[in-house]
Amino acid sequence: MGWLLDLEESSICVCGADRSVQLFENLELVLPLPEFAKIAQLKVGQIFNGLKEQTYTKSRRVR
């Protein structure tokens, strides 16, 4: 399984182990996870919000 993130579109393309491809554009959708991580739930919006927070924090440290 792999994820390809499009930061400009806030979308995630998920490539499954079975070679299926799904596009997730709605920030409230729950993303599929590998079997070992099934106890967690991640939404598309959580991924992009986390990336924005990290970028903001790093840019503040540089100054």
N, C-alpha and C positions, 0 to 999 in steps of 0.2 A: 504494500500500500504506500502511496506517496501523495503528497499535496503540492500543488503549484499555486502560489499566491499571486494575484494581480492586485498590487497596491493601489493603482489608479482607479480600478473598477470596484474595489473592495469585494472581490469574489475569490473563491477557492475552487480549483479543479482537483477532484479527487480521483486518483487512478487506483482501482482496486486490484487485489491479488489475482482476481479472476479476469483481469484485463478490461474490466468495465470502467467507464469514465462518466463522472457526474459533475455537474457545475452547480455550485452553491453561491447564490447571489443575495439571498435574503439573510440579513444579519441575525435573525432569530432562529434560523435553522440549526439543528444539532448535527454536527459532523460525524461521519462514521469513523470509528477508531479500530485499531488492530485488536485482536482477542485479548492480549495481555493488558490492555488499557480500558476494557469495557466497563470497569467500575466508575470511570469518570465520564462526564459529559462536557463537551465543548461546543459552544455556538460560534458561528462565523464572526459575529460582532465581538466576542471575547478575544478572539485572535487579533483582530485589527486594533481593538482598544489597547491591548497589551503592547503591541508594536508601537503605537503612538506614544504611550507612556514611556517606554524605554528610549525612544528617540528624543523625547522632550527632556528626560532626565540626563541623557548623555550630552545633549547640546548645552544644558545649563552648567555641567561640570567643565566643559571646555573653556568657557569664558573666564 
